[in-house]
Amino acid sequence: MVAAALYDAHGRVLIAQRPAGKALAGRWEFPGGKVNGRESEYGALVRELDEELGIGVSEATPCMRLTHAYADRDVELSLWQVTHYQGDPQPREGQQLKWVEPRRLHEEDILEADQPFIEVLYNPSSTTS
């Protein structure tokens, strides 16, 4: 899976609320999704952000990779810093969107798998792979 750290002009990070009908509905996460078949992580990131938010990613760099064990499944998740994109993010899949200052991300009900990203986004010198 891939996730995006997407910033606005004020340095806030975009998070998305999982819509009703999905696992962990109502919780917040960084936008992104599954890598399909032979798709590269970057390719999946570009496709997912177009599908979910209607934006075109033109530049992104990998930031952190982790694995997380939920009760029903394990996920491998890669966080990418999106440095250039076109368009204004729109909720194209029924999700709520919110721009949050990195220092306030810990106040949100963010999925457990995404929790380690909060420290990296608030304190970029702590980046690990």
C-alpha positions, -999 to 999 in steps of 0.1 A, spaced: 0 0 0 11 36 -6 2 67 13 7 104 5 20 133 26 3 161 6 8 197 17 -11 229 10 3 264 7 2 268 45 22 237 52 -8 217 64 -10 179 56 -41 164 40 -59 135 58 -90 116 46 -117 100 67 -126 64 58 -162 64 45 -191 43 58 -190 8 45 -152 5 45 -132 -12 72 -123 12 101 -149 37 88 -148 71 104 -110 69 112 -86 92 95 -57 82 72 -32 96 47 -46 94 12 -35 65 -10 -43 28 -15 -33 -5 -29 -5 -13 -53 -20 -34 -81 -2 -63 -98 31 -52 -114 24 -15 -107 52 5 -92 46 22 -59 50 56 -76 25 45 -103 0 34 -76 4 67 -58 -3 87 -90 -33 65 -98 -47 65 -63 -45 102 -58 -61 108 -92 -90 84 -83 -94 96 -47 -87 133 -50 -87 142 -87 -51 156 -86 -22 150 -109 10 141 -91 41 152 -110 68 147 -83 69 126 -51 97 109 -31 96 79 -8 98 89 28 92 59 51 82 22 48 66 1 76 45 -29 83 16 -31 107 -4 -60 120 -41 -54 124 -62 -82 140 -74 -94 106 -45 -86 83 -10 -73 80 -2 -42 58 30 -30 43 27 7 38 50 32 21 47 70 28 56 93 -1 61 131 2 42 147 -27 63 177 -37 44 188 -68 8 182 -79 -18 199 -101 -54 205 -90 -72 210 -58 -79 178 -38 -116 169 -39 -134 140 -21 -141 118 -51 -150 86 -31 -174 100 -5 -147 106 21 -142 138 42 -109 156 38 -91 178 63 -59 199 62 -41 196 95 -9 212 108 18 185 112 22 193 149 -16 187 154 -18 153 136 -16 135 169 -49 150 179 -67 132 151 -81 97 152 -55 84 126 -53 47 118 -27 27 138 -7 18 106 -4 55 98 6 66 133 44 64 128 41 88 99 30 116 123 64 118 139 82 118 106 60 146 92 63 167 124 101 160 127 115 153 93 149 145 107 135 113 121 128 98 87 136 61 84 131 34 57 
